[in-house]
């Protein structure tokens, strides 16, 4: 039969193993580790890049504002282009109908 000292030593050894396994599990289940494993990206590097970009934007707000406006304009122009084409096609049809009416009216008068 084991003595109380032996049982305490075994319990302490089991606690240390459990603590090590929990720390390992926390590392492998952390959001940054899961994201890097699934997506193949390093979250810490992205965080540093975002902080650097934030500092640059704060130091040059006009330049980055113009860049954002240009990107917005580009996106808006892609969405507005199909509507502009539809309007221009409709405008061409109206002009063609007017011209046909004028031609028909001239023929009718003659």
BALOBA-1460 file (C-alpha; in Angstrom, 3 decimals):
// residues 110
<rec num="1" residu="x" x="0.000" y="0.000" z="0.000"/>
<rec num="2" residu="x" x="1.287" y="3.495" z="-0.911"/>
<rec num="3" residu="x" x="2.090" y="5.997" z="1.779"/>
<rec num="4" residu="x" x="0.501" y="9.427" z="1.932"/>
<rec num="5" residu="x" x="3.805" y="11.018" z="0.816"/>
<rec num="6" residu="x" x="3.837" y="8.762" z="-2.269"/>
<rec num="7" residu="x" x="0.209" y="9.644" z="-3.069"/>
<rec num="8" residu="x" x="0.948" y="13.374" z="-2.717"/>
<rec num="9" residu="x" x="3.940" y="13.024" z="-5.043"/>
<rec num="10" residu="x" x="1.805" y="11.202" z="-7.642"/>
<rec num="11" residu="x" x="-0.951" y="13.833" z="-7.360"/>
<rec num="12" residu="x" x="1.586" y="16.654" z="-7.831"/>
<rec num="13" residu="x" x="3.058" y="14.908" z="-10.863"/>
<rec num="14" residu="x" x="-0.451" y="14.456" z="-12.338"/>
<rec num="15" residu="x" x="-1.208" y="18.186" z="-11.736"/>
<rec num="16" residu="x" x="1.971" y="19.207" z="-13.535"/>
<rec num="17" residu="x" x="1.144" y="16.985" z="-16.523"/>
<rec num="18" residu="x" x="-2.408" y="18.342" z="-16.615"/>
<rec num="19" residu="x" x="-1.149" y="21.942" z="-16.418"/>
<rec num="20" residu="x" x="1.234" y="21.294" z="-19.313"/>
<rec num="21" residu="x" x="-1.492" y="19.710" z="-21.421"/>
<rec num="22" residu="x" x="-3.909" y="22.567" z="-20.708"/>
<rec num="23" residu="x" x="-1.288" y="25.142" z="-21.716"/>
<rec num="24" residu="x" x="-0.642" y="23.203" z="-24.926"/>
<rec num="25" residu="x" x="-4.377" y="22.972" z="-25.608"/>
<rec num="26" residu="x" x="-4.827" y="26.728" z="-25.004"/>
<rec num="27" residu="x" x="-2.078" y="27.459" z="-27.526"/>
<rec num="28" residu="x" x="-3.523" y="25.174" z="-30.204"/>
<rec num="29" residu="x" x="-7.107" y="26.400" z="-29.751"/>
<rec num="30" residu="x" x="-6.333" y="30.127" z="-29.635"/>
<rec num="31" residu="x" x="-8.050" y="32.180" z="-32.372"/>
<rec num="32" residu="x" x="-4.755" y="33.253" z="-33.918"/>
<rec num="33" residu="x" x="-3.484" y="29.666" z="-34.148"/>
<rec num="34" residu="x" x="-6.751" y="28.365" z="-35.583"/>
<rec num="35" residu="x" x="-6.838" y="31.181" z="-38.161"/>
<rec num="36" residu="x" x="-3.236" y="30.625" z="-39.153"/>
<rec num="37" residu="x" x="-3.803" y="26.870" z="-39.474"/>
<rec num="38" residu="x" x="-7.041" y="27.158" z="-41.447"/>
<rec num="39" residu="x" x="-6.290" y="30.200" z="-43.590"/>
<rec num="40" residu="x" x="-2.530" y="29.991" z="-43.762"/>
<rec num="41" residu="x" x="-2.093" y="33.560" z="-42.475"/>
<rec num="42" residu="x" x="-0.292" y="34.952" z="-39.472"/>
<rec num="43" residu="x" x="-2.711" y="37.069" z="-37.424"/>
<rec num="44" residu="x" x="0.067" y="38.722" z="-35.433"/>
<rec num="45" residu="x" x="1.749" y="39.982" z="-38.610"/>
<rec num="46" residu="x" x="-1.562" y="41.311" z="-39.936"/>
<rec num="47" residu="x" x="-2.163" y="43.098" z="-36.637"/>
<rec num="48" residu="x" x="1.240" y="44.766" z="-36.869"/>
<rec num="49" residu="x" x="0.564" y="45.775" z="-40.486"/>
<rec num="50" residu="x" x="-2.797" y="47.281" z="-39.526"/>
<rec num="51" residu="x" x="-1.180" y="49.282" z="-36.728"/>
<rec num="52" residu="x" x="1.490" y="50.578" z="-39.110"/>
<rec num="53" residu="x" x="-1.149" y="51.533" z="-41.684"/>
<rec num="54" residu="x" x="-3.181" y="53.295" z="-38.992"/>
<rec num="55" residu="x" x="-0.138" y="55.360" z="-38.008"/>
<rec num="56" residu="x" x="0.497" y="56.282" z="-41.641"/>
<rec num="57" residu="x" x="-3.118" y="57.330" z="-42.184"/>
<rec num="58" residu="x" x="-3.017" y="59.495" z="-39.081"/>
<rec num="59" residu="x" x="0.180" y="61.177" z="-40.241"/>
<rec num="60" residu="x" x="-1.087" y="61.746" z="-43.848"/>
<rec num="61" residu="x" x="-4.891" y="62.000" z="-43.702"/>
<rec num="62" residu="x" x="-5.306" y="64.010" z="-46.915"/>
<rec num="63" residu="x" x="-3.301" y="61.576" z="-49.032"/>
<rec num="64" residu="x" x="-5.154" y="58.548" z="-47.755"/>
<rec num="65" residu="x" x="-8.477" y="60.378" z="-48.038"/>
<rec num="66" residu="x" x="-7.766" y="61.001" z="-51.720"/>
<rec num="67" residu="x" x="-6.798" y="57.360" z="-52.202"/>
<rec num="68" residu="x" x="-10.044" y="56.232" z="-50.537"/>
<rec num="69" residu="x" x="-12.038" y="58.670" z="-52.693"/>
<rec num="70" residu="x" x="-10.375" y="57.310" z="-55.840"/>
<rec num="71" residu="x" x="-11.141" y="53.722" z="-54.886"/>
<rec num="72" residu="x" x="-14.728" y="54.685" z="-54.076"/>
<rec num="73" residu="x" x="-15.065" y="56.477" z="-57.402"/>
<rec num="74" residu="x" x="-13.718" y="53.417" z="-59.221"/>
<rec num="75" residu="x" x="-16.190" y="51.121" z="-57.465"/>
<rec num="76" residu="x" x="-19.079" y="53.527" z="-58.079"/>
<rec num="77" residu="x" x="-18.213" y="53.862" z="-61.771"/>
<rec num="78" residu="x" x="-18.349" y="50.072" z="-62.181"/>
<rec num="79" residu="x" x="-21.857" y="50.007" z="-60.706"/>
<rec num="80" residu="x" x="-23.024" y="53.105" z="-62.600"/>
<rec num="81" residu="x" x="-21.745" y="51.944" z="-65.998"/>
<rec num="82" residu="x" x="-24.529" y="49.381" z="-66.723"/>
<rec num="83" residu="x" x="-27.181" y="51.984" z="-65.872"/>
<rec num="84" residu="x" x="-25.513" y="54.532" z="-68.159"/>
<rec num="85" residu="x" x="-25.453" y="51.987" z="-71.000"/>
<rec num="86" residu="x" x="-29.143" y="51.271" z="-70.527"/>
<rec num="87" residu="x" x="-29.927" y="54.985" z="-70.663"/>
<rec num="88" residu="x" x="-27.820" y="55.516" z="-73.762"/>
<rec num="89" residu="x" x="-29.503" y="52.596" z="-75.543"/>
<rec num="90" residu="x" x="-32.904" y="54.033" z="-74.641"/>
<rec num="91" residu="x" x="-31.808" y="57.477" z="-75.842"/>
<rec num="92" residu="x" x="-30.701" y="56.041" z="-79.177"/>
<rec num="93" residu="x" x="-34.036" y="54.319" z="-79.611"/>
<rec num="94" residu="x" x="-35.942" y="57.531" z="-78.902"/>
<rec num="95" residu="x" x="-33.811" y="59.458" z="-81.398"/>
<rec num="96" residu="x" x="-34.350" y="56.748" z="-84.026"/>
<rec num="97" residu="x" x="-38.126" y="56.860" z="-83.485"/>
<rec num="98" residu="x" x="-38.154" y="60.669" z="-83.806"/>
<rec num="99" residu="x" x="-36.141" y="60.487" z="-87.015"/>
<rec num="100" residu="x" x="-38.493" y="57.825" z="-88.414"/>
<rec num="101" residu="x" x="-41.517" y="59.987" z="-87.573"/>
<rec num="102" residu="x" x="-39.956" y="63.023" z="-89.279"/>
<rec num="103" residu="x" x="-39.171" y="60.966" z="-92.354"/>
<rec num="104" residu="x" x="-42.695" y="59.545" z="-92.444"/>
<rec num="105" residu="x" x="-44.176" y="63.035" z="-92.007"/>
<rec num="106" residu="x" x="-42.073" y="64.384" z="-94.891"/>
<rec num="107" residu="x" x="-43.158" y="61.492" z="-97.133"/>
<rec num="108" residu="x" x="-46.794" y="62.029" z="-96.182"/>
<rec num="109" residu="x" x="-46.572" y="65.761" z="-97.043"/>
<rec num="110" residu="x" x="-44.959" y="65.101" z="-100.409"/>
